[in-house]
């Protein structure tokens, strides 16, 4: 699927999008009609150029296609341009389309450059585990589509659009030809960041959810309260730090085939 900003005709965008779906979009027109509450014969006439989508119908179609908020606005403007009854109105709408397209181009240019997330952006990213999960999952071939990612993290369409929109806008993910991949931007929390506790809690909660269904042959959980000297406790901590360093060196160049998450707890009670 080509980015919507490459289109000046909403019908061409819809046809391109449908053709990119599994089985070349067979039955997709009927599914869109049912979801949007549009009679299939009316939608067929829209595709044939015999009538136009109303704003309400266009909003429902955009919802079905899981377009982001900027993409939805662009799609609605395309339909308004097609319905415009005067050249003056058409020029006004076209100006809005050009401005929105330019704004999205600037965002794309900005996220390709090296920059750090602001504190506010980090607060959003570390607010829940699924922000980083979606970013990491998108490195796997089976999770490069929006639908595959959404089903894997089990988010509602509305919530998923918001999360993915944030990742795309901030360069943490990229979208090209309808495929999602990790972006060039990386984020890291210093040990004294007020967000660290939230980040650790997010993934530990996820680990607790996973424990009952663990695959013991592929996964590992280890819990062992123990009494020992303070000097030996420091030795174990040092070994864990070394182990983490070695793990990161192995993972960094590794080919993306599966997503695991590592939680290491070594705390004095």
Secondary structure as GFF3:
##gff-version 3
##sequence-region A 1 269
A	DSSP	three_ten_helix	4	6	.	.	.	ID=ss1
A	DSSP	alpha_helix	10	19	.	.	.	ID=ss2
A	DSSP	three_ten_helix	22	25	.	.	.	ID=ss3
A	DSSP	alpha_helix	28	36	.	.	.	ID=ss4
A	DSSP	alpha_helix	40	47	.	.	.	ID=ss5
A	DSSP	alpha_helix	55	64	.	.	.	ID=ss6
A	DSSP	alpha_helix	69	83	.	.	.	ID=ss7
A	DSSP	alpha_helix	87	112	.	.	.	ID=ss8
A	DSSP	alpha_helix	119	125	.	.	.	ID=ss9
A	DSSP	alpha_helix	129	137	.	.	.	ID=ss10
A	DSSP	three_ten_helix	141	143	.	.	.	ID=ss11
A	DSSP	alpha_helix	146	153	.	.	.	ID=ss12
A	DSSP	alpha_helix	157	169	.	.	.	ID=ss13
A	DSSP	beta_strand	173	176	.	.	.	ID=ss14
A	DSSP	beta_strand	179	182	.	.	.	ID=ss15
A	DSSP	alpha_helix	196	211	.	.	.	ID=ss16
A	DSSP	alpha_helix	230	252	.	.	.	ID=ss17
###
